[in-house]
Amino acid sequence: MGAISTVGKASCGATARDGRKTGIYRRRRPAETLLYRVVQEHLETFLSLADDPTGNGLPGYVEQEFRKYLQCGILMHGFARARCAECGHDFLVAFSCKGRGVCPSCNARRMAETAAHLVDHVFPPLPVRQWVLSLPKRLRYFLRNDRRTVTSVLTIFLRVVEQVLRERSAGAAPKARLGAFTGFSSVSAIRMERSFRRSVLNVCFWPLCGVPHNGHYE
């Protein structure tokens, strides 16, 4: 059920070598939150009411997300045992569900890790602007399980954004390209409220004498 690892002083609150006071690890307790209690108490009723014999009920991944959330951060569903190498203090770290739709803790962790990765390893030191495409309800059903349609919509979206950047970038070449990262909103995935969130560098790139250059978005 568990695994053992050795950690530094962050778990016991000891003083680091540079004199700074390190933090104390406090295990989160999701079972004590209102959201957890509501899901735990009403999940089966919700699933039974949403069940549709015609096969048009909730997608399977929705039920899976809820059930994984009820196991997230609960010691009985698995944990790692960690020990401070300095003071010998032991503590337990419960496994997380790594879900994308229900668990607020895993959603926040993934959001922070993705943002840090983009800033530190992907985006150059240039201004970034977020573009959001929200689709009408009548179209969301067709994007539910059709990856080709999703790709087509995303391609049109990017083409329009790229055209706007070209038009507003002084001296941009006709074949100037954008640099961007696309994320799909999963906050409302249960209601199929999918939206495209595109972090776009506020510049255009085009080759000049074999060297990539950028034209600023004015």
Secondary structure, DSSP 8 states (H G I E B T S, - for coil): -EEEEEE-GGGTT-B-TTS-B--------GGGSHHHHHHHHHHHHHHHHH--TTS-S--HHHHHHHHHHTTTT-GGG-EEEEEETTT--EEEEE-----SSS-HHHHHHHHHHHHHHIIIIIS-SS-EEEEEEE--HHHHGGGSS-HHHHHHHHHHHHHHHHHHHHHHBTT--TT-B--EEEEE--TTGGGT--EEEEEEESEEEEEETTEEEEEEB-
